[in-house]
Amino acid sequence: MNVTDRTLIAQNFLFHGMDFNYIEYMLESSLVRNLREGERLLHPDTPNGHLHLILEGRLSVYLAEQEELEYIVLYAGECAGEISLVDGLPPSAIVVATVDSRILSIPHDTVWSLVNHSHEIARNLLEVIAGRMRNNNVALINTQNTKKSFEHQAYVDALTGIYNRHWMINAFPRALQRSALNQLPCTIMLIDIDKFKLVNDSYGHLVGDLALKVSARCLAENLRPHDLLARYGGEEFAVLLPDATLEEACTIAQRLCAIIADTLINYESISFQVTVSIGLTQTQCQETLEKLIGEADVALYRAKKSGRNRFEIFDKLA
């Protein structure tokens, strides 16, 4: 090898903390390679039998399932292919030269001879692998956090901050099933803001949105901790009350009506109040969410027809 290559190889982290003169002869079977910009060094479809030391240039690492997203960048003094070399499996990532680069490819047998010959090399290689694993763990945590963030956005109503209908159709049936298995009562409420169209027509949609947010907050703050609340659509909300007797459910419904009716909604010089009508139905067996929502909707319609700002119970015998 020429003097320049020898200097670059000796500076690689693999040989950190040792006298390179003592192991230089062991690299005679290693090959210095030139990679053009965009050329692939490693790919999951091709087995890897070398440890690649980066002498000059820059390599980008892409996860096989996300080739369009750069995972990490490797620079001169670092190496690539160490994990697939150790476990004998195909590479789990795609490694591509970002710019014209030069590498030293050390054959598998030579790598293990170096490890057996030098504790420093063994320690350095372990440190490289540990660093890769730590990066993988950080990437996994970030991916999970991103996934949770997306899931949160998918299940939460952007305007009111409470859960949306998409979340409801998954969460409510599970709660109903638990109550049925434990032979406990469960109540569904359907809540509608009275004359909401008049609010929008009189004050505009910005004020209407504020009325929705204030109403949602009142509901969320005045339900029990284990009750489930979702925006069903438009100006309607759905509530599931697990383990609530009919008397308890009526008490909660009455409280919600009173609190919302007493709450002032203020927007600039505008100040007004809204009321809600509530329809509720109860079950002690495993009925479908669709059936219970339909029953609550019938009771809600009766509450509207009876003067609003009130609740009605679905009459299963009617």
N, C-alpha and C positions, 0 to 999 in steps of 0.2 A: 504493500500500500504506500501511496505517496505521503509526503510530510503533512500536507494539508488534511488529508483524510485521517491520518493517524491522530492528529491533534483534535479533530472533531469527534472521533470515536472515543478518545480518552476522556473527553469532556462530558460524555453521556452519563446520565444519572446512574445507569447500571454499574458503572465503575467508580462511583463516588466513594472516597475514603480509602482508596487502595492505590498501590503502585502499579500502573498499567504495564510497565516493562515486564512484570512477571507473568502476565497472561497474554501478551500480544501474539506470541507464537500460536496460541490456541485458536486464533481467528483466521488461520490460513485458508480454511475451506469456506469462509464467509464471502458473500458477494456484495459489492457496492453496485447499487442499481439507480438508474435515473428514471424518475417518474415525470411524465408530462402533466401539465395542468389538466385536471379532469380525469386522469387515469386512476382506475381502481387498484388498490393494493390488497384489500380483503373484501370478501363477500360470503354470505352464508352458503351459497351454492358451491363454493370451492374450499376444500379442506386446507388447513394452514399447518405447515411444518416448520415455520421459522419464527424467530423473534426479530422484529424489525426496529432497528435504531434509526432515529431521524437525525441525519447529519445537517441537512440544509432544507429550507422550505417550510411547508405547513400542510398538515393533513386534517381533514374534517371527518368526524365520525357521525354516522346516521344510524338510527335504529332501523332494523330491517322492516318493521311494520310502518315506519314513518319516514320514508326516504326523503321526503321533502323538508323535514325539520332537522336542522343541525343540532346534534346532541352535545358534543364537545369538540374542541379544536386542540390538536397536538402540534407542538413546536419542536424545533431543533433541541436536542438534548433529552427528548422523551422517547418512548418506545410504543410499539403497537403489536397486537397479536399475542400478548402474554397469556391471556386467560385461555384462549383456544389451544395454545401450545401446551399449557399445563394439564387441562382436562381432556385433551385429545378429541374434542368435539369441533364441528365446523364453527367458524366465527358467528357470533350473535349480532354483529353489526356490520355496516358497510363503511369502509375506510377509503377515502378518495383524496388525491392530491389537490389541494386548493390552488396552489401555484406550482411551477416547476420545482421539483424537490429531488433530493438525493437521500438514499437510505442504505444502511448496511443490514442485510438479511443473514442472520446467524442460524444455521441448521439446528434442528431439534437436539441431536446428539451432542453438538458442541455446547449448547446452552446448559445441558445437564452436567457436562464435564466441567464447565466453568463454575457451576453451583457447587459441585463436589470439591473443586479445587479451592474455592474461596468462600469463607463465611460472609465476607462483606458483600460479595455478589449475591449470595443467597438472601441476605438481609435486605439488600436494595430491591431485589425482585419481589420479595414479599411485600415490601413497602409500596411498590408500584401497584401490585394486585390489590392490596388493602385500600389504596387510594381509589382505584377503579370501583371497588365494591361500595365504598362510602359514597362516591358520586352516584352510583346506581341507586343506592338507598335514598339519597336526597332527591334524585329524579323521580323515584317511585312515590315519595311523600308529596312532592309537588304535583305529580299527576293525580294522586288521590284527592289532594286539596282542590285542584282544578275541577275534577269530576264532581266533588261535593258542591262546589260553587255552581256548576252548571245545573246539577240536580236541584239545588235550592232555587235557582232562577226559574227552573221548569215548573216547580211546585208552588211558588209564591206569587200571589197577585201583585203586579208591579205598582198599582195605584194605592191599594190599601195596606199592603204589607202583611196580610194574612194569607193563609193557604188558598189555593184556587180549586176549581172544579176537578182538574186533572188529579190533584192530590186527593181530593175527597173520594173519587170513585175507587181509589185504592185503599185508603185508610178506613173509611166508614164500614165497608164490608168486613174487614178484619175485626173491628170493634164489635160489630153485630154478632159475629161468630163467637167471639170470646164470651159475650153476655149469654148467648144461647147455650153454650157448653156449660157455663156455670149456673144456668137456669136463673139468671138475674134479669130484671126489666131493663129496657133500653128505649129511650125516647128520641124521636127525630123531630126537629123544629125547622120550619121554613119561614123565614122572616123577610118581609118586604117593606121598603120605605114608602110610606103613603104619599100619593100625589107627587112622585118624584119628577115626572115630566113637567109639572108646573114649576118646580124649582129651576130646572134647566131653562124653561121658556122665560121665566121671570128674571133670572139673575145671570144666565149664561152657563156654559159647561164647566168653566173653571170653578165656579161656586158649587155647581153640582158635584164635581169631583171632591171638593172639600167636604160636602155633606156626606158623601160616601166614606171618606176617610175618618171623619169624626164618628159616624155611626159604627164603623168597623172597630174603632178603638173602644167605644163604649161597650160593645158586645164582648170584645176580648178581655177587657178589664173586669167584667162583672159576671163571667162564667166561672165555674169551678176549675181548678188547675188541670183536671183530667178530662174535661169536656173538649170536644173537637169542634172547631169553627172553620168554615170555608166560605169564600165568596162563590155563590152558586152561579151567578151571572147577572149582568146589569145591576139593578138595585136590590137583588135578592141575596140572602145569606142562608146557609144551612148549618145547623148545629146538631150534634149528636151528644146526648146525655147518657153516659153509661151508668148503670146501677142506680137510676133515679126512679123513684116511685112516681105515679101520676100526680100525686099531691106535691111532691118536690118539684116536678117539672112545671106544674102550674105556677108555683111560687116563683121559680126562676123566670118564667115567661112574663109574669106580672111585673117583676122587678125590672126586667129589660125594657118593657114598654114605658115604665115610669121614668127610668133614668134617661132614656133617649129623649122623651118628651120634655124633660126639664133641662136638657143640655142646649146652651146657646151656641150657634154657629156664627162666627164673626169673620167677615171678609171686608176689609177697608171700612166703608161707612155702612155696610150691610150687616144686619144682625137678625137672625131668624131661628126658628126651631122646626124640627120635623118630628113626625111620629112614625111608628111601625105597627104593622099588623103581623100576627104570628099564627101559624097553623101548626098543630102538633099531633103526633100519633105515637102510640106506644106498642111495643111488642115484647113477648117473653119467649118467642120461638124464633127459629131461623127463617125469617122472611127476607126476600130480596130487597136491596136498597131501592131499586126502581119502584117496587110496590109501595114501600113506606114513603118515599118521596111523593108518589102519587096521592097517597092518603093525606099527607101533610098539606099538599097543594089544595085538596078539596077543602080542608079545614081553614086554610089561609083565605080561600075565596069567600068562605062564609064569614070570616072575620072582617073582610073588606065590605061585604054587603051589609054587615050589622053595624057599620058606623066607623070602622077603622080604630086605630090606637087601642087595640085589644087583642086577645088571643082566643082561639077556638080549638076544641079537641075533636078529632075525627071520630065520628060515630060509626063503628063497625057494623051496627045493626040497622043503620038507615038504608 
